[in-house]
Every structure is written in structure tokens, then in C-alpha cells.
Amino acid sequence: MSEKLNIELDGRQADALRRVAASGRYGGASDILGEALDDWLAKRETMSGDIAALRRFLKEGATNGETCPVDPAELLKSARRHFRDA
């Protein structure tokens, strides 16, 4: 089921929408905006999962009682590998 909405875009967004619609790759502006919104929603879901995982890691680290020196650059690399491979 679809619903008709009126939206306001800035000049840059409107130009991009017209340019992509004119390319013929999509059926029209609604298709472009629908795909963009789906991508945005997927990004938000991924970010939400990442934040939840970080909270679990922090809680686990705070409750295990073990401490060790941490190299922030290596920690960041390790976290990126973990989330890339997840």
C-alpha cells in the first residue's frame, strides 16, 4: 500500500533527484526516494546493532574485573575487523 506525501528538498537534493530521474534508471522520483529511504532504514538498523554490541562489550569489560594496558589505535583496528567480519 502506498501513500502520497508532499516533501520539501533543498536545491542540491532536488537537482540530484531530477538528474537521476531523467537518466531513466528509475521509474520516477518516487522510486528513487523509496530506494533512498530503504537504504537509510538499513543503515539505521545496522548502526543500532553496532551500538548494542558496543554496549554489551562495555558492560562485559566493566564486570569481568580484568584490566590491561590498551593501545587505542590497535583497539580501533580490532573493533573494525570484528564488525567487518560479523
PDB file of N, CA, C and O in Angstrom:
ATOM      1  N   MET A   1       0.844  -1.180   0.000  1.00  0.00           N
ATOM      2  CA  MET A   1       0.000   0.000   0.000  1.00  0.00           C
ATOM      3  C   MET A   1       0.888   1.241   0.000  1.00  0.00           C
ATOM      4  O   MET A   1       1.840   1.334   0.775  1.00  0.00           O
ATOM      5  N   SER A   2       0.578   2.158  -0.845  1.00  0.00           N
ATOM      6  CA  SER A   2       1.382   3.380  -0.906  1.00  0.00           C
ATOM      7  C   SER A   2       0.570   4.557  -0.386  1.00  0.00           C
ATOM      8  O   SER A   2      -0.659   4.528  -0.313  1.00  0.00           O
ATOM      9  N   GLU A   3       1.316   5.583  -0.032  1.00  0.00           N
ATOM     10  CA  GLU A   3       0.697   6.799   0.484  1.00  0.00           C
ATOM     11  C   GLU A   3       1.362   7.981  -0.186  1.00  0.00           C
ATOM     12  O   GLU A   3       2.587   8.030  -0.293  1.00  0.00           O
ATOM     13  N   LYS A   4       0.576   8.920  -0.632  1.00  0.00           N
ATOM     14  CA  LYS A   4       1.112  10.102  -1.286  1.00  0.00           C
ATOM     15  C   LYS A   4       1.506  11.126  -0.227  1.00  0.00           C
ATOM     16  O   LYS A   4       0.716  11.444   0.662  1.00  0.00           O
ATOM     17  N   LEU A   5       2.728  11.640  -0.325  1.00  0.00           N
ATOM     18  CA  LEU A   5       3.250  12.631   0.617  1.00  0.00           C
ATOM     19  C   LEU A   5       3.809  13.818  -0.149  1.00  0.00           C
ATOM     20  O   LEU A   5       4.253  13.678  -1.288  1.00  0.00           O
ATOM     21  N   ASN A   6       3.786  14.958   0.464  1.00  0.00           N
ATOM     22  CA  ASN A   6       4.472  16.130  -0.064  1.00  0.00           C
ATOM     23  C   ASN A   6       5.741  16.311   0.757  1.00  0.00           C
ATOM     24  O   ASN A   6       5.698  16.293   1.987  1.00  0.00           O
ATOM     25  N   ILE A   7       6.868  16.483   0.079  1.00  0.00           N
ATOM     26  CA  ILE A   7       8.141  16.672   0.783  1.00  0.00           C
ATOM     27  C   ILE A   7       8.822  17.931   0.269  1.00  0.00           C
ATOM     28  O   ILE A   7       8.529  18.413  -0.825  1.00  0.00           O
ATOM     29  N   GLU A   8       9.723  18.448   1.071  1.00  0.00           N
ATOM     30  CA  GLU A   8      10.494  19.617   0.679  1.00  0.00           C
ATOM     31  C   GLU A   8      11.964  19.234   0.636  1.00  0.00           C
ATOM     32  O   GLU A   8      12.495  18.689   1.603  1.00  0.00           O
ATOM     33  N   LEU A   9      12.624  19.517  -0.481  1.00  0.00           N
ATOM     34  CA  LEU A   9      14.046  19.223  -0.664  1.00  0.00           C
ATOM     35  C   LEU A   9      14.799  20.532  -0.869  1.00  0.00           C
ATOM     36  O   LEU A   9      14.247  21.509  -1.374  1.00  0.00           O
ATOM     37  N   ASP A  10      16.074  20.534  -0.468  1.00  0.00           N
ATOM     38  CA  ASP A  10      16.872  21.715  -0.786  1.00  0.00           C
ATOM     39  C   ASP A  10      17.271  21.635  -2.270  1.00  0.00           C
ATOM     40  O   ASP A  10      17.037  20.621  -2.927  1.00  0.00           O
ATOM     41  N   GLY A  11      17.862  22.694  -2.778  1.00  0.00           N
ATOM     42  CA  GLY A  11      18.193  22.761  -4.205  1.00  0.00           C
ATOM     43  C   GLY A  11      19.104  21.635  -4.671  1.00  0.00           C
ATOM     44  O   GLY A  11      18.907  21.081  -5.752  1.00  0.00           O
ATOM     45  N   ARG A  12      20.089  21.300  -3.868  1.00  0.00           N
ATOM     46  CA  ARG A  12      21.025  20.230  -4.227  1.00  0.00           C
ATOM     47  C   ARG A  12      20.299  18.897  -4.346  1.00  0.00           C
ATOM     48  O   ARG A  12      20.522  18.140  -5.291  1.00  0.00           O
ATOM     49  N   GLN A  13      19.430  18.617  -3.383  1.00  0.00           N
ATOM     50  CA  GLN A  13      18.694  17.362  -3.387  1.00  0.00           C
ATOM     51  C   GLN A  13      17.725  17.297  -4.561  1.00  0.00           C
ATOM     52  O   GLN A  13      17.619  16.270  -5.231  1.00  0.00           O
ATOM     53  N   ALA A  14      17.016  18.403  -4.808  1.00  0.00           N
ATOM     54  CA  ALA A  14      16.057  18.444  -5.913  1.00  0.00           C
ATOM     55  C   ALA A  14      16.762  18.266  -7.257  1.00  0.00           C
ATOM     56  O   ALA A  14      16.268  17.549  -8.127  1.00  0.00           O
ATOM     57  N   ASP A  15      17.921  18.919  -7.430  1.00  0.00           N
ATOM     58  CA  ASP A  15      18.685  18.771  -8.675  1.00  0.00           C
ATOM     59  C   ASP A  15      19.125  17.326  -8.871  1.00  0.00           C
ATOM     60  O   ASP A  15      19.020  16.781  -9.970  1.00  0.00           O
ATOM     61  N   ALA A  16      19.613  16.714  -7.808  1.00  0.00           N
ATOM     62  CA  ALA A  16      20.052  15.318  -7.904  1.00  0.00           C
ATOM     63  C   ALA A  16      18.882  14.409  -8.244  1.00  0.00           C
ATOM     64  O   ALA A  16      19.013  13.510  -9.075  1.00  0.00           O
ATOM     65  N   LEU A  17      17.750  14.634  -7.616  1.00  0.00           N
ATOM     66  CA  LEU A  17      16.562  13.825  -7.885  1.00  0.00           C
ATOM     67  C   LEU A  17      16.133  13.960  -9.346  1.00  0.00           C
ATOM     68  O   LEU A  17      15.847  12.959 -10.001  1.00  0.00           O
ATOM     69  N   ARG A  18      16.087  15.181  -9.855  1.00  0.00           N
ATOM     70  CA  ARG A  18      15.713  15.388 -11.257  1.00  0.00           C
ATOM     71  C   ARG A  18      16.714  14.741 -12.208  1.00  0.00           C
ATOM     72  O   ARG A  18      16.329  14.137 -13.209  1.00  0.00           O
ATOM     73  N   ARG A  19      17.999  14.870 -11.889  1.00  0.00           N
ATOM     74  CA  ARG A  19      19.050  14.318 -12.747  1.00  0.00           C
ATOM     75  C   ARG A  19      18.951  12.790 -12.815  1.00  0.00           C
ATOM     76  O   ARG A  19      19.036  12.205 -13.895  1.00  0.00           O
ATOM     77  N   VAL A  20      18.772  12.154 -11.663  1.00  0.00           N
ATOM     78  CA  VAL A  20      18.678  10.694 -11.640  1.00  0.00           C
ATOM     79  C   VAL A  20      17.389  10.237 -12.321  1.00  0.00           C
ATOM     80  O   VAL A  20      17.400   9.251 -13.058  1.00  0.00           O
ATOM     81  N   ALA A  21      16.290  10.930 -12.088  1.00  0.00           N
ATOM     82  CA  ALA A  21      15.021  10.562 -12.728  1.00  0.00           C
ATOM     83  C   ALA A  21      15.141  10.683 -14.247  1.00  0.00           C
ATOM     84  O   ALA A  21      14.621   9.841 -14.979  1.00  0.00           O
ATOM     85  N   ALA A  22      15.823  11.724 -14.722  1.00  0.00           N
ATOM     86  CA  ALA A  22      15.990  11.926 -16.159  1.00  0.00           C
ATOM     87  C   ALA A  22      16.882  10.869 -16.802  1.00  0.00           C
ATOM     88  O   ALA A  22      16.811  10.638 -18.009  1.00  0.00           O
ATOM     89  N   SER A  23      17.723  10.228 -15.988  1.00  0.00           N
ATOM     90  CA  SER A  23      18.631   9.211 -16.545  1.00  0.00           C
ATOM     91  C   SER A  23      17.881   7.971 -17.008  1.00  0.00           C
ATOM     92  O   SER A  23      18.407   7.192 -17.802  1.00  0.00           O
ATOM     93  N   GLY A  24      16.658   7.777 -16.521  1.00  0.00           N
ATOM     94  CA  GLY A  24      15.872   6.614 -16.921  1.00  0.00           C
ATOM     95  C   GLY A  24      16.157   5.355 -16.121  1.00  0.00           C
ATOM     96  O   GLY A  24      15.555   4.313 -16.380  1.00  0.00           O
ATOM     97  N   ARG A  25      17.057   5.427 -15.159  1.00  0.00           N
ATOM     98  CA  ARG A  25      17.385   4.241 -14.353  1.00  0.00           C
ATOM     99  C   ARG A  25      16.248   3.853 -13.419  1.00  0.00           C
ATOM    100  O   ARG A  25      16.173   2.705 -12.980  1.00  0.00           O
ATOM    101  N   TYR A  26      15.372   4.785 -13.113  1.00  0.00           N
ATOM    102  CA  TYR A  26      14.260   4.548 -12.191  1.00  0.00           C
ATOM    103  C   TYR A  26      12.963   4.929 -12.886  1.00  0.00           C
ATOM    104  O   TYR A  26      12.970   5.655 -13.880  1.00  0.00           O
ATOM    105  N   GLY A  27      11.864   4.440 -12.362  1.00  0.00           N
ATOM    106  CA  GLY A  27      10.566   4.763 -12.922  1.00  0.00           C
ATOM    107  C   GLY A  27      10.170   6.209 -12.664  1.00  0.00           C
ATOM    108  O   GLY A  27       9.325   6.759 -13.370  1.00  0.00           O
ATOM    109  N   GLY A  28      10.767   6.817 -11.672  1.00  0.00           N
ATOM    110  CA  GLY A  28      10.460   8.206 -11.349  1.00  0.00           C
ATOM    111  C   GLY A  28      10.984   8.565  -9.983  1.00  0.00           C
ATOM    112  O   GLY A  28      11.684   7.782  -9.340  1.00  0.00           O
ATOM    113  N   ALA A  29      10.637   9.760  -9.547  1.00  0.00           N
ATOM    114  CA  ALA A  29      11.138  10.281  -8.281  1.00  0.00           C
ATOM    115  C   ALA A  29      10.711   9.408  -7.102  1.00  0.00           C
ATOM    116  O   ALA A  29      11.478   9.231  -6.156  1.00  0.00           O
ATOM    117  N   SER A  30       9.498   8.864  -7.151  1.00  0.00           N
ATOM    118  CA  SER A  30       9.027   8.021  -6.049  1.00  0.00           C
ATOM    119  C   SER A  30       9.901   6.786  -5.874  1.00  0.00           C
ATOM    120  O   SER A  30      10.200   6.384  -4.750  1.00  0.00           O
ATOM    121  N   ASP A  31      10.310   6.186  -6.993  1.00  0.00           N
ATOM    122  CA  ASP A  31      11.181   5.005  -6.919  1.00  0.00           C
ATOM    123  C   ASP A  31      12.538   5.357  -6.316  1.00  0.00           C
ATOM    124  O   ASP A  31      13.087   4.606  -5.510  1.00  0.00           O
ATOM    125  N   ILE A  32      13.065   6.500  -6.717  1.00  0.00           N
ATOM    126  CA  ILE A  32      14.367   6.945  -6.202  1.00  0.00           C
ATOM    127  C   ILE A  32      14.283   7.199  -4.704  1.00  0.00           C
ATOM    128  O   ILE A  32      15.126   6.732  -3.938  1.00  0.00           O
ATOM    129  N   LEU A  33      13.261   7.941  -4.296  1.00  0.00           N
ATOM    130  CA  LEU A  33      13.114   8.252  -2.877  1.00  0.00           C
ATOM    131  C   LEU A  33      12.811   7.000  -2.061  1.00  0.00           C
ATOM    132  O   LEU A  33      13.272   6.878  -0.926  1.00  0.00           O
ATOM    133  N   GLY A  34      12.052   6.080  -2.617  1.00  0.00           N
ATOM    134  CA  GLY A  34      11.770   4.822  -1.917  1.00  0.00           C
ATOM    135  C   GLY A  34      13.041   4.027  -1.667  1.00  0.00           C
ATOM    136  O   GLY A  34      13.249   3.505  -0.572  1.00  0.00           O
ATOM    137  N   GLU A  35      13.897   3.934  -2.689  1.00  0.00           N
ATOM    138  CA  GLU A  35      15.161   3.213  -2.517  1.00  0.00           C
ATOM    139  C   GLU A  35      16.067   3.934  -1.521  1.00  0.00           C
ATOM    140  O   GLU A  35      16.722   3.295  -0.698  1.00  0.00           O
ATOM    141  N   ALA A  36      16.102   5.249  -1.596  1.00  0.00           N
ATOM    142  CA  ALA A  36      16.933   6.017  -0.662  1.00  0.00           C
ATOM    143  C   ALA A  36      16.463   5.814   0.774  1.00  0.00           C
ATOM    144  O   ALA A  36      17.281   5.672   1.683  1.00  0.00           O
ATOM    145  N   LEU A  37      15.167   5.801   0.976  1.00  0.00           N
ATOM    146  CA  LEU A  37      14.627   5.598   2.322  1.00  0.00           C
ATOM    147  C   LEU A  37      14.918   4.182   2.819  1.00  0.00           C
ATOM    148  O   LEU A  37      15.252   3.994   3.989  1.00  0.00           O
ATOM    149  N   ASP A  38      14.795   3.192   1.942  1.00  0.00           N
ATOM    150  CA  ASP A  38      15.144   1.817   2.327  1.00  0.00           C
ATOM    151  C   ASP A  38      16.609   1.718   2.738  1.00  0.00           C
ATOM    152  O   ASP A  38      16.936   1.062   3.727  1.00  0.00           O
ATOM    153  N   ASP A  39      17.500   2.374   1.970  1.00  0.00           N
ATOM    154  CA  ASP A  39      18.929   2.375   2.314  1.00  0.00           C
ATOM    155  C   ASP A  39      19.159   3.047   3.663  1.00  0.00           C
ATOM    156  O   ASP A  39      19.943   2.560   4.477  1.00  0.00           O
ATOM    157  N   TRP A  40      18.477   4.163   3.898  1.00  0.00           N
ATOM    158  CA  TRP A  40      18.610   4.889   5.162  1.00  0.00           C
ATOM    159  C   TRP A  40      18.149   4.024   6.329  1.00  0.00           C
ATOM    160  O   TRP A  40      18.810   3.971   7.366  1.00  0.00           O
ATOM    161  N   LEU A  41      17.014   3.345   6.160  1.00  0.00           N
ATOM    162  CA  LEU A  41      16.497   2.473   7.222  1.00  0.00           C
ATOM    163  C   LEU A  41      17.466   1.330   7.518  1.00  0.00           C
ATOM    164  O   LEU A  41      17.691   0.992   8.680  1.00  0.00           O
ATOM    165  N   ALA A  42      18.036   0.738   6.476  1.00  0.00           N
ATOM    166  CA  ALA A  42      19.003  -0.352   6.670  1.00  0.00           C
ATOM    167  C   ALA A  42      20.235   0.150   7.410  1.00  0.00           C
ATOM    168  O   ALA A  42      20.763  -0.538   8.283  1.00  0.00           O
ATOM    169  N   LYS A  43      20.691   1.350   7.062  1.00  0.00           N
ATOM    170  CA  LYS A  43      21.845   1.944   7.749  1.00  0.00           C
ATOM    171  C   LYS A  43      21.541   2.157   9.227  1.00  0.00           C
ATOM    172  O   LYS A  43      22.383   1.874  10.080  1.00  0.00           O
ATOM    173  N   ARG A  44      20.355   2.651   9.535  1.00  0.00           N
ATOM    174  CA  ARG A  44      19.964   2.876  10.924  1.00  0.00           C
ATOM    175  C   ARG A  44      19.893   1.567  11.697  1.00  0.00           C
ATOM    176  O   ARG A  44      20.311   1.509  12.853  1.00  0.00           O
ATOM    177  N   GLU A  45      19.371   0.520  11.078  1.00  0.00           N
ATOM    178  CA  GLU A  45      19.298  -0.784  11.740  1.00  0.00           C
ATOM    179  C   GLU A  45      20.701  -1.314  12.036  1.00  0.00           C
ATOM    180  O   GLU A  45      20.947  -1.859  13.112  1.00  0.00           O
ATOM    181  N   THR A  46      21.617  -1.152  11.084  1.00  0.00           N
ATOM    182  CA  THR A  46      22.999  -1.586  11.288  1.00  0.00           C
ATOM    183  C   THR A  46      23.646  -0.806  12.419  1.00  0.00           C
ATOM    184  O   THR A  46      24.305  -1.385  13.283  1.00  0.00           O
ATOM    185  N   MET A  47      23.458   0.515  12.412  1.00  0.00           N
ATOM    186  CA  MET A  47      24.035   1.346  13.471  1.00  0.00           C
ATOM    187  C   MET A  47      23.474   0.963  14.828  1.00  0.00           C
ATOM    188  O   MET A  47      24.209   0.921  15.815  1.00  0.00           O
ATOM    189  N   SER A  48      22.186   0.684  14.889  1.00  0.00           N
ATOM    190  CA  SER A  48      21.555   0.299  16.139  1.00  0.00           C
ATOM    191  C   SER A  48      22.166  -0.994  16.675  1.00  0.00           C
ATOM    192  O   SER A  48      22.425  -1.116  17.872  1.00  0.00           O
ATOM    193  N   GLY A  49      22.396  -1.956  15.783  1.00  0.00           N
ATOM    194  CA  GLY A  49      23.030  -3.212  16.178  1.00  0.00           C
ATOM    195  C   GLY A  49      24.456  -3.003  16.652  1.00  0.00           C
ATOM    196  O   GLY A  49      24.890  -3.622  17.623  1.00  0.00           O
ATOM    197  N   ASP A  50      25.194  -2.123  15.960  1.00  0.00           N
ATOM    198  CA  ASP A  50      26.570  -1.827  16.353  1.00  0.00           C
ATOM    199  C   ASP A  50      26.612  -1.194  17.742  1.00  0.00           C
ATOM    200  O   ASP A  50      27.460  -1.546  18.562  1.00  0.00           O
ATOM    201  N   ILE A  51      25.713  -0.276  18.003  1.00  0.00           N
ATOM    202  CA  ILE A  51      25.672   0.390  19.306  1.00  0.00           C
ATOM    203  C   ILE A  51      25.327  -0.609  20.403  1.00  0.00           C
ATOM    204  O   ILE A  51      25.919  -0.577  21.482  1.00  0.00           O
ATOM    205  N   ALA A  52      24.377  -1.492  20.135  1.00  0.00           N
ATOM    206  CA  ALA A  52      24.008  -2.509  21.127  1.00  0.00           C
ATOM    207  C   ALA A  52      25.197  -3.422  21.420  1.00  0.00           C
ATOM    208  O   ALA A  52      25.436  -3.778  22.574  1.00  0.00           O
ATOM    209  N   ALA A  53      25.942  -3.801  20.381  1.00  0.00           N
ATOM    210  CA  ALA A  53      27.113  -4.651  20.582  1.00  0.00           C
ATOM    211  C   ALA A  53      28.174  -3.929  21.410  1.00  0.00           C
ATOM    212  O   ALA A  53      28.775  -4.528  22.301  1.00  0.00           O
ATOM    213  N   LEU A  54      28.406  -2.661  21.127  1.00  0.00           N
ATOM    214  CA  LEU A  54      29.382  -1.897  21.903  1.00  0.00           C
ATOM    215  C   LEU A  54      28.968  -1.797  23.369  1.00  0.00           C
ATOM    216  O   LEU A  54      29.804  -1.892  24.267  1.00  0.00           O
ATOM    217  N   ARG A  55      27.683  -1.607  23.597  1.00  0.00           N
ATOM    218  CA  ARG A  55      27.205  -1.549  24.984  1.00  0.00           C
ATOM    219  C   ARG A  55      27.443  -2.883  25.697  1.00  0.00           C
ATOM    220  O   ARG A  55      27.845  -2.902  26.860  1.00  0.00           O
ATOM    221  N   ARG A  56      27.197  -3.997  25.001  1.00  0.00           N
ATOM    222  CA  ARG A  56      27.456  -5.319  25.600  1.00  0.00           C
ATOM    223  C   ARG A  56      28.937  -5.487  25.913  1.00  0.00           C
ATOM    224  O   ARG A  56      29.299  -5.972  26.986  1.00  0.00           O
ATOM    225  N   PHE A  57      29.801  -5.084  24.970  1.00  0.00           N
ATOM    226  CA  PHE A  57      31.247  -5.192  25.198  1.00  0.00           C
ATOM    227  C   PHE A  57      31.675  -4.357  26.398  1.00  0.00           C
ATOM    228  O   PHE A  57      32.472  -4.808  27.221  1.00  0.00           O
ATOM    229  N   LEU A  58      31.147  -3.143  26.496  1.00  0.00           N
ATOM    230  CA  LEU A  58      31.498  -2.271  27.619  1.00  0.00           C
ATOM    231  C   LEU A  58      31.031  -2.870  28.946  1.00  0.00           C
ATOM    232  O   LEU A  58      31.771  -2.865  29.929  1.00  0.00           O
ATOM    233  N   LYS A  59      29.817  -3.379  28.967  1.00  0.00           N
ATOM    234  CA  LYS A  59      29.284  -3.977  30.192  1.00  0.00           C
ATOM    235  C   LYS A  59      30.098  -5.209  30.582  1.00  0.00           C
ATOM    236  O   LYS A  59      30.431  -5.400  31.752  1.00  0.00           O
ATOM    237  N   GLU A  60      30.411  -6.034  29.597  1.00  0.00           N
ATOM    238  CA  GLU A  60      31.214  -7.229  29.861  1.00  0.00           C
ATOM    239  C   GLU A  60      32.584  -6.844  30.403  1.00  0.00           C
ATOM    240  O   GLU A  60      33.074  -7.449  31.357  1.00  0.00           O
ATOM    241  N   GLY A  61      33.197  -5.839  29.792  1.00  0.00           N
ATOM    242  CA  GLY A  61      34.514  -5.403  30.240  1.00  0.00           C
ATOM    243  C   GLY A  61      34.485  -4.820  31.639  1.00  0.00           C
ATOM    244  O   GLY A  61      35.421  -5.012  32.415  1.00  0.00           O
ATOM    245  N   ALA A  62      33.413  -4.107  31.968  1.00  0.00           N
ATOM    246  CA  ALA A  62      33.308  -3.485  33.282  1.00  0.00           C
ATOM    247  C   ALA A  62      33.045  -4.509  34.381  1.00  0.00           C
ATOM    248  O   ALA A  62      33.371  -4.268  35.544  1.00  0.00           O
ATOM    249  N   THR A  63      32.463  -5.641  34.027  1.00  0.00           N
ATOM    250  CA  THR A  63      32.104  -6.621  35.050  1.00  0.00           C
ATOM    251  C   THR A  63      33.096  -7.766  35.187  1.00  0.00           C
ATOM    252  O   THR A  63      33.005  -8.539  36.141  1.00  0.00           O
ATOM    253  N   ASN A  64      34.045  -7.899  34.256  1.00  0.00           N
ATOM    254  CA  ASN A  64      34.951  -9.054  34.365  1.00  0.00           C
ATOM    255  C   ASN A  64      36.117  -8.807  35.307  1.00  0.00           C
ATOM    256  O   ASN A  64      36.808  -9.753  35.686  1.00  0.00           O
ATOM    257  N   GLY A  65      36.353  -7.554  35.695  1.00  0.00           N
ATOM    258  CA  GLY A  65      37.366  -7.256  36.694  1.00  0.00           C
ATOM    259  C   GLY A  65      38.798  -7.268  36.199  1.00  0.00           C
ATOM    260  O   GLY A  65      39.700  -6.868  36.935  1.00  0.00           O
ATOM    261  N   GLU A  66      39.034  -7.714  34.978  1.00  0.00           N
ATOM    262  CA  GLU A  66      40.399  -7.759  34.451  1.00  0.00           C
ATOM    263  C   GLU A  66      40.731  -6.433  33.771  1.00  0.00           C
ATOM    264  O   GLU A  66      39.890  -5.837  33.097  1.00  0.00           O
ATOM    265  N   THR A  67      41.967  -5.984  33.959  1.00  0.00           N
ATOM    266  CA  THR A  67      42.418  -4.772  33.285  1.00  0.00           C
ATOM    267  C   THR A  67      43.748  -5.036  32.618  1.00  0.00           C
ATOM    268  O   THR A  67      44.500  -5.921  33.027  1.00  0.00           O
ATOM    269  N   CYS A  68      44.027  -4.268  31.597  1.00  0.00           N
ATOM    270  CA  CYS A  68      45.315  -4.370  30.911  1.00  0.00           C
ATOM    271  C   CYS A  68      45.537  -3.069  30.151  1.00  0.00           C
ATOM    272  O   CYS A  68      44.583  -2.345  29.866  1.00  0.00           O
ATOM    273  N   PRO A  69      46.791  -2.771  29.822  1.00  0.00           N
ATOM    274  CA  PRO A  69      47.060  -1.564  29.033  1.00  0.00           C
ATOM    275  C   PRO A  69      46.399  -1.691  27.654  1.00  0.00           C
ATOM    276  O   PRO A  69      46.334  -2.782  27.088  1.00  0.00           O
ATOM    277  N   VAL A  70      45.920  -0.586  27.131  1.00  0.00           N
ATOM    278  CA  VAL A  70      45.241  -0.601  25.840  1.00  0.00           C
ATOM    279  C   VAL A  70      45.889   0.402  24.900  1.00  0.00           C
ATOM    280  O   VAL A  70      46.118   1.558  25.254  1.00  0.00           O
ATOM    281  N   ASP A  71      46.180  -0.069  23.691  1.00  0.00           N
ATOM    282  CA  ASP A  71      46.647   0.814  22.628  1.00  0.00           C
ATOM    283  C   ASP A  71      45.402   1.225  21.835  1.00  0.00           C
ATOM    284  O   ASP A  71      44.826   0.393  21.135  1.00  0.00           O
ATOM    285  N   PRO A  72      44.975   2.492  21.929  1.00  0.00           N
ATOM    286  CA  PRO A  72      43.736   2.911  21.277  1.00  0.00           C
ATOM    287  C   PRO A  72      43.700   2.614  19.772  1.00  0.00           C
ATOM    288  O   PRO A  72      42.659   2.217  19.247  1.00  0.00           O
ATOM    289  N   ALA A  73      44.812   2.800  19.085  1.00  0.00           N
ATOM    290  CA  ALA A  73      44.838   2.544  17.637  1.00  0.00           C
ATOM    291  C   ALA A  73      44.603   1.062  17.353  1.00  0.00           C
ATOM    292  O   ALA A  73      43.866   0.715  16.430  1.00  0.00           O
ATOM    293  N   GLU A  74      45.222   0.195  18.138  1.00  0.00           N
ATOM    294  CA  GLU A  74      45.030  -1.245  17.938  1.00  0.00           C
ATOM    295  C   GLU A  74      43.614  -1.667  18.326  1.00  0.00           C
ATOM    296  O   GLU A  74      43.028  -2.534  17.679  1.00  0.00           O
ATOM    297  N   LEU A  75      43.071  -1.067  19.363  1.00  0.00           N
ATOM    298  CA  LEU A  75      41.702  -1.361  19.758  1.00  0.00           C
ATOM    299  C   LEU A  75      40.731  -1.004  18.630  1.00  0.00           C
ATOM    300  O   LEU A  75      39.812  -1.768  18.336  1.00  0.00           O
ATOM    301  N   LEU A  76      40.933   0.143  18.006  1.00  0.00           N
ATOM    302  CA  LEU A  76      40.080   0.567  16.909  1.00  0.00           C
ATOM    303  C   LEU A  76      40.203  -0.379  15.715  1.00  0.00           C
ATOM    304  O   LEU A  76      39.199  -0.733  15.097  1.00  0.00           O
ATOM    305  N   LYS A  77      41.422  -0.784  15.393  1.00  0.00           N
ATOM    306  CA  LYS A  77      41.624  -1.747  14.297  1.00  0.00           C
ATOM    307  C   LYS A  77      40.911  -3.053  14.593  1.00  0.00           C
ATOM    308  O   LYS A  77      40.255  -3.620  13.719  1.00  0.00           O
ATOM    309  N   SER A  78      41.038  -3.527  15.813  1.00  0.00           N
ATOM    310  CA  SER A  78      40.402  -4.782  16.212  1.00  0.00           C
ATOM    311  C   SER A  78      38.882  -4.680  16.124  1.00  0.00           C
ATOM    312  O   SER A  78      38.220  -5.605  15.653  1.00  0.00           O
ATOM    313  N   ALA A  79      38.329  -3.556  16.577  1.00  0.00           N
ATOM    314  CA  ALA A  79      36.880  -3.361  16.515  1.00  0.00           C
ATOM    315  C   ALA A  79      36.404  -3.318  15.068  1.00  0.00           C
ATOM    316  O   ALA A  79      35.364  -3.888  14.738  1.00  0.00           O
ATOM    317  N   ARG A  80      37.151  -2.655  14.216  1.00  0.00           N
ATOM    318  CA  ARG A  80      36.769  -2.598  12.793  1.00  0.00           C
ATOM    319  C   ARG A  80      36.802  -3.987  12.169  1.00  0.00           C
ATOM    320  O   ARG A  80      35.907  -4.342  11.402  1.00  0.00           O
ATOM    321  N   ARG A  81      37.828  -4.775  12.489  1.00  0.00           N
ATOM    322  CA  ARG A  81      37.893  -6.153  11.969  1.00  0.00           C
ATOM    323  C   ARG A  81      36.708  -6.964  12.460  1.00  0.00           C
ATOM    324  O   ARG A  81      36.088  -7.703  11.697  1.00  0.00           O
ATOM    325  N   HIS A  82      36.400  -6.819  13.746  1.00  0.00           N
ATOM    326  CA  HIS A  82      35.294  -7.565  14.334  1.00  0.00           C
ATOM    327  C   HIS A  82      33.985  -7.258  13.623  1.00  0.00           C
ATOM    328  O   HIS A  82      33.258  -8.177  13.246  1.00  0.00           O
ATOM    329  N   PHE A  83      33.676  -5.985  13.434  1.00  0.00           N
ATOM    330  CA  PHE A  83      32.404  -5.607  12.821  1.00  0.00           C
ATOM    331  C   PHE A  83      32.397  -5.878  11.326  1.00  0.00           C
ATOM    332  O   PHE A  83      31.341  -6.144  10.754  1.00  0.00           O
ATOM    333  N   ARG A  84      33.554  -5.815  10.686  1.00  0.00           N
ATOM    334  CA  ARG A  84      33.632  -6.133   9.251  1.00  0.00           C
ATOM    335  C   ARG A  84      33.353  -7.604   9.020  1.00  0.00           C
ATOM    336  O   ARG A  84      32.697  -7.971   8.046  1.00  0.00           O
ATOM    337  N   ASP A  85      33.855  -8.457   9.924  1.00  0.00           N
ATOM    338  CA  ASP A  85      33.720  -9.904   9.762  1.00  0.00           C
ATOM    339  C   ASP A  85      32.415 -10.448  10.335  1.00  0.00           C
ATOM    340  O   ASP A  85      32.081 -11.615  10.128  1.00  0.00           O
ATOM    341  N   ALA A  86      31.678  -9.603  11.054  1.00  0.00           N
ATOM    342  CA  ALA A  86      30.434 -10.061  11.701  1.00  0.00           C
ATOM    343  C   ALA A  86      29.333 -10.307  10.695  1.00  0.00           C
ATOM    344  O   ALA A  86      28.227 -10.694  11.072  1.00  0.00           O
TER     345      ALA A  86
END
